[in-house]
């Protein structure tokens, strides 16, 4: 139980009706979770307006209500707190309720269109290998040391985030590495959270279904850096055109990393093979099991963060050389016949191009590249023809298929993708809606040495259709199918 007046600290109150000298047992923005002695925060969301559920919350036992509009009909035994922005207030209140855990742990956030999951996961694995208790908040999973907690969002809501950080402190965690999505910034999910550092990987075409314009998407990423304190560090990919923009106006110490530009942290690719990368970082050679120049950026970002967190550089490089690839990120298998299968989460034009470019750089030139790709439903549809165009330009054979259609008709999504298929590529493109059949068809086409790229779903172990998640694991289906064709 916490006193209401204490958990309202710094929440920018406009008006209070009732007493704040009452004990609160829980905080929630979901009226279905309200219980006796709860504080209910009414938020105007994209799907529903929490103000419509204030009466329901009170009936369920809420003692206090935070809202942007105080109801005309009020209960004498309920406290009403008016704020300008309920979502911002929720972040502050959640931090206070859980005793501001982000102030007691070194929290590093990674943002960008691509590379977030790989970067935070490598940081988590590295610092665990270095002997620390560590927390992870990612698209794939949330984790506290060896305990895995299911992840439902790239960045948890403010209450879940602070609750997880508090649990990490209970388990003795010194560090937490987390993905910070543009949605989370705009929706104030990180309001009230104190970061020790922030990383910007890159920004490309994505999430315009939510942000509407690319400029708004960039502003959302930049706002994360604008919120940093003067005791934090900000590190950006200088090879990205918007990298240095992120550093403008931030109070944090400014740092850069790059493969091509002059930067504080530099890396050179010496060898790039299916078996891994040979890199030169800070004048020292490093062999890593990760593949591709995009992973060189991720590795360099990890090296830079660890260095800024005062770890020994030789220990950093030694540990990096032992780390494995992240699930669903350029996961590589090879059959006895020499057919190569690659599963990757690439679901944006830039990510798909990066993976295909990496394959092109490594292949000898005689192998066929067979790309299976789809686009998710209920998401930015402008990228659909672009994805198909990139696949066609960089593959010998393309199969357009279903990804997670969600509430959309998968055939309609494929038809939108087909608009990016130029006439000269038409003969090498197949459309197979059933993803399992698409994988089987690709495997039947492959001969010794050929490369099958299965893009889009990566680590996911389901396919979402009309609100239902059906079991579906790209990697397992690819493995099984290739084994069938090897017999």
Secondary structure by P-SEA (a helix, b strand, c coil): ccccccccccccccccccccccccccccccccccccbbbbbbbbccccccccaaaaaaaacccbbbcccccccccccbbbbbcccaaaaaaaaaaaaacccccccbbbbbbcccaaaaaaaaaaaaaaaaccccccccccccccccbbbbbccccccaaaaaaaaaaaaaacccbbbbbbcaaaaaacccccccccbbbbcccccccccccccaaaaaaaaaaaaaaccccbbbbbccccccccccccccccccccccccccccbbbbbccccccbbbbbcccbbbbbccccaaaaaaaaaaaaaaaaacccaaaaaaaaaacccccccccccccccbbbbbbbccccaaaaaaaaaaaaacccccbbbbbbbcccccccccaaaaaaaaaaacccbbbbbbcccccccaaaaaaaaaccccccccccbbbbccaaaaaaaaaaaccccbbbbbcccccccbbbcccccccccaaaaaaaaaaaaac
